[in-house]
Amino acid sequence: MKFNFKHIALALLGGATLFSCDLDEKFYSSVTPDTFITCPENTYAILCRPFTHWKWYLGAERWYLQELTTDEMVCPTRGNDFYNNGEYIRLQEHTWTGDDRHVKNVWDGTMSAIARTLEAKEDLSGVNYNAIGLSDEIKKDHINQLNAILGWYYMRGLDYFGGLPIFRSNNDAPCARSTDKETFEFCEDLFKNAIPSILPKSSLGEAQDGYIKKATAAMMLAELYFNAEAYGGGDRYADCAAICEDLIRGEYGPYAIDNTWYGPHCFDNDKSTEAVWYVPSQNSKMEFNWYYRYFYSHQADKYFNCPFPASRYNGFILSPSREKEGGPVMDYKLGKSYEKYNDADLRKKPYVYHGNKEYEGMFCVGLQKNPYTGEVAIGQKDMAGKPVVLVDYVNITGNSSTMMDGSEVSGVRLVKMPIPNIDDKDLLWNPDYPCMR
């Protein structure tokens, strides 16, 4: 969670120079790389912009298209809530169109990410790093971090849409979409050429800061090869395996499986030995918090004993395991997420925060009663005035289990990143968001 937030702040402020190397006043009619990049901090302000977009990109619509279409998670209609003209149902049933806002926003977000990355690369390519006290090695690292994240954005677009228009500069003329194979090969070249010049992580347990390390780019290439058949690149499983073996051997830097199940997700997860690429998040500093309000019941603050700064929407749930209470496990290939956990699994417990960053369990399930305060979450909609008891099926009447039949108590909720209680409220949002581990 520790990150050099001054670099992010500079990136978000655009042309504003917060950390000047020369205190003498200078006036410019415009801000260009020549006038703005006058000290090391300002190079990071440019470098950061595609990464702040990455933080946004990993949430909301991009998440919907990955999770709500693949049976891991669902968002049932709950009375008047979450019908939204059927957009969540269309994701579940694979009947979306190009006019659906989630699809359109993902396309726009992907192409704007590519434009921002190319712009940053062009700006930094012309900078004399030696003149501002940085080495040529650092310049190569920065440029190739941008090449890697450009490849990652193209790989994400390839995953969502197939072939994309391929741009190598923001000055390129508009062009048609390339084939999926051409887009695959473009990503492959970006990753392979970037890896040698990106600096590795220096020590095991070193805090992950959100930037791309050598292992991050290598893992991107491994992911590309793992999905190569679907992406038009043929069978590349052996190439994927070879990179993974090199990762395990430490060829790209020191990493190891964490000693605990919660290490990669806890309040200090940026220091997990298996953290490869995490979105930095810290209370009141670049918080990664969009998912908190979508997962939990309206009075989840009583269950967690933590005053959330925003309302809970009571939306996303794990795909139900059963048709109704006491009924057989549902018969579909993916889904049934909660039921698949072994009952002895340490994660398959109701989430409870014990204080001092210690907690157990990974789910909100059953009676939503805080074991320390005794407070119970009370229903606000179809279960108004009744205790909230979260169940692993959708329709509490047991008559059917379709996306249209949800109740406010439908579904088990995931607590992947821990939530503190009111005594430790300053820890809220401190878990970083794992993108690669």
C-alpha positions, -999 to +999 in steps of 0.1 A: +000+000+000+030+023+003+034+043-029+051+074-040+018+094-041+035+126-051+041+110-086+004+101-088-006+136-077+016+151-104+000+129-130-035+138-120-028+175-119-015+174-155+007+204-160+009+216-124+044+214-111+043+206-073+079+196-069+101+222-086+138+219-089+142+257-095+123+281-073+128+311-097+095+321-114+092+312-151+062+319-173+052+298-202+024+302-228+021+264-228+033+233-210+054+209-231+077+181-222+107+205-227+093+230-202+077+205-177+102+177-174+130+196-157+137+173-127+133+135-119+099+139-102+083+152-134+093+122-154+073+101-130+043+125-134+043+116-171+051+079-165+022+076-140-006+087-162-012+053-179-010+037-144-037+060-129-058+049-158-049+013-150-063+017-115-096+029-129-095+002-157-095-027-132-129-018-117-165-013-128-173-022-164-141-041-171-148-062-140-184-068-150-174-081-184-149-105-169-169-118-138-206-114-146-203-132-179-184-163-166-205-176-138-182-167-109-204-138-099-239-127-107-261-096-101-297-106-098-326-082-100-339-074-065-373-059-068-368-025-083-330-027-078-304-038-104-327-044-133-312-015-152-331-022-184-318-058-182-281-050-187-269-074-160-292-101-172-278-097-207-243-101-194-253-133-175-271-147-206-245-136-232-271-115-251-254-081-248-250-058-278-226-031-288-251-006-276-249-018-240-231+009-219-208-017-202-195-029-235-192+006-250-174+019-219-149-010-220-141-002-256-137+035-249-116+028-218-093+005-236-087+028-266-082+058-244-057+038-223-037+031-255-037+068-264-025+079-230+003+053-230+015+063-264+014+100-254+035+093-223+060+072-243+064+100-269+069+126-242+095+106-223+113+094-254+125+129-262+138+137-226+175+139-219+175+119-187+212+126-179+205+164-179+180+160-151+201+135-130+187+102-142+206+074-160+200+059-194+192+027-176+163+044-159+151+059-192+151+024-208+132+011-178+105+039-181+101+035-218+097-002-216+074-001-187+052+019-210+057-007-238+047-034-214+015-016-201+007-008-238+009-045-245-012-053-215-040-029-226-039-044-261-041-079-245-071-068-224-087-055-256-079-087-274-096-106-246-127-085-247-131-078-284-106-098-305-085-078-329-080-040-323-068-011-344-030-011-339-014+023-333+023+029-327+020+066-323-008+091-314+000+107-348-011+076-367-041+080-389-073+062-379-073+026-391-094-005-392-093-033-366-064-058-371-071-095-369-068-112-335-036-129-347-020-096-357-030-081-323-016-112-305+017-108-324+018-071-316+014-078-279+040-105-280+066-082-296+059-055-271+064-079-241+094-097-255+112-064-264+103-048-231+114-075-206+152-072-210+152-035-202+128-034-172+144-034-138+137-064-115+125-064-080+155-062-057+145-083-026+120-108-014+092-090+004+100-056-011+069-036-012+052-036-046+047+000-056+024-003-086+051+001-113+060-027-137+089-048-128+107-074-150+086-102-135+054-083-143+062-080-180+072-117-180+039-127-164+021-107-190+038-127-217+030-159-199-007-149-198-007-141-235+008-175-243-016-193-219-046-179-239-029-180-273-053-205-288-082-183-281-063-152-291-053-165-326-017-174-317-020-212-317-008-236-290+018-218-268+013-237-236+049-249-236+062-213-239+039-203-210+052-231-188+088-222-196+083-185-185+065-197-153+093-221-145+118-192-149+096-170-126+096-197-099+134-200-102+138-163-097+150-155-132+129-123-132+135-114-095+128-128-061+093-141-055+077-169-035+044-183-025+031-165+006+031-184+039-006-176+046-037-176+025-044-140+035-010-126+029-017-115-007-049-097+003-043-083+038-037-047+050+000-050+042-004-071+011+020-049-009+048-067+010+035-102+002+062-124-013+039-132-042+029-097-051+038-091-087+016-061-098-007-045-073-028-013-075-016+009-046-043+019-022-042+037+011-067+054+033-074+089+019-047+084-007-057+069-041-082+046-025-092+015-046-127+013-032-153+009-060-162-027-051-170-022-014-203-005-021-214-030-047-210-063-028-225-057+006-259-054+022-274-020+030-265-023+067-232-041+063-216-013+083-233-029+114-219-063+106-184-050+100-187-024+128-171+001+105-186+034+092-184+032+055-181+066+038-207+057+012-239+037+008-239+000+000-258-010-031-263-047-023-256-060-058-230-086-067-230-121-052-211-154-057-229-175-083-255-195-063-247-231-054-283-243-049-317-237-065-333-234-030-327-241+006-319-277+012-320-285-026-293-302-045-263-284-058-271-267-091-259-285-123-237-261-142-200-262-149-185-230-135-204-212-107-214-228-074-184-209-060-191-211-023-202-248-023-169-258-040-148-247-010-140-276+013-157-271+047-123-274+063-108-246+042-098-217+064-112-193+040-147-208+041-157-189+073-178-158+080-155-128+078-146-115+113-122-087+121-104-093+154-084-061+156-048-052+151-050-062+114-060-097+124-090-114+108-105-147+097-127-159+069-135-145+035-173-144+032-204-127+044-228-156+048-256-165+073-269-141+100-251-107+096-244-102+133-212-087+145-198-112+171-182-084+192-209-057+193-239-080+188-254-056+163-274-072+135-278-059+099-316-053+093-332-056+059-343-024+041-362-037+011-382-069+007-368-080+041-375-047+058-373-049+096-360-085+096-324-097+103-303-101+072-295-138+067-274-142+035-282-175+017-264-194-011-294-193-035-313-165-053-350-168-046-358-172-009-393-186-017-377-216-034-400-213-064-373-205-089-338-191-091-336-168-121-319-135-124-353-118-120-361-133-086-335-119-063-341-109-027-319-085-007-306-115+012-298-135-019-262-147-023-230-151-004-207-120-005-170-120-010-146-102+014-114-107-005-098-075+008-103-072+046-124-045+063-114-031+097-137-022+126-143+014+138-113+013+161-090+008+131-111+027+106-079+044+093-070+010+078-100+011+055-090+009+019-054+000+028-053-034+011-038-030-023-057-045-053-039-076-067-037-075-105-010-101-108+004-125-081 
